Amino acid sequence: MTYHNVRVKNRRFKFENLVLRKLKAMSNIASKGKLGLKWDGSFKVAWVVKANTYQLKDMEGKSLPHA
């Protein structure tokens, strides 16, 4: 596990960057086994709440609820 943690790159997103959102394991979309979808998107960063925490909006400009 230490080897993995050393190689992980921190990503910082800025306002209006396009991002993908990871689907929760409990989601109906994600429950298709290992071939199921793991990401949902595209979304835009509406604002940065704090480090690695972002408020997202869809491509039409509607804000997404907290996940």
C-alpha positions in Angstrom: 0.0 0.0 0.0 2.9 2.4 0.7 4.1 2.0 -2.9 0.7 3.1 -4.2 0.5 6.1 -1.9 3.9 7.4 -2.9 2.9 7.3 -6.6 -0.6 9.0 -6.3 -0.7 12.5 -7.7 -2.8 15.1 -6.0 -5.1 16.9 -8.4 -6.4 20.4 -7.8 -9.3 21.6 -9.9 -10.2 25.2 -10.6 -13.5 27.0 -11.4 -15.1 25.7 -14.6 -12.8 22.7 -15.0 -14.6 19.6 -16.5 -14.5 16.6 -14.1 -16.1 13.2 -13.7 -17.8 12.1 -10.5 -17.2 8.6 -9.0 -20.4 6.6 -8.6 -21.2 5.2 -5.2 -21.2 1.4 -4.8 -24.9 1.5 -3.7 -26.0 3.2 -6.9 -28.2 1.2 -9.3 -25.9 2.3 -12.2 -22.8 1.1 -10.5 -24.1 -2.3 -9.4 -23.4 -4.2 -12.7 -20.4 -6.0 -11.3 -16.9 -5.4 -12.5 -18.1 -4.3 -15.9 -20.4 -1.6 -14.5 -19.8 2.1 -14.8 -17.5 3.6 -12.2 -17.7 7.3 -13.3 -20.5 9.7 -14.1 -20.0 13.0 -15.9 -19.1 15.5 -17.4 -19.6 18.1 -14.7 -18.2 21.6 -14.1 -16.6 22.8 -10.9 -19.0 25.5 -9.6 -16.7 26.4 -6.6 -14.0 25.0 -4.4 -15.4 24.4 -0.9 -12.1 23.4 0.6 -9.1 21.2 -0.4 -10.3 18.3 -2.5 -14.0 19.2 -1.9 -15.9 20.7 -4.8 -19.4 21.9 -5.6 -20.4 20.6 -9.0 -22.9 21.7 -11.6 -24.1 19.8 -14.7 -23.5 21.1 -18.2 -26.8 22.9 -18.1 -25.7 24.9 -15.1 -27.9 23.1 -12.4 -26.1 22.5 -9.1 -25.8 18.9 -8.0 -26.8 17.8 -4.5 -24.2 16.7 -2.1 -23.3 13.0 -2.5 
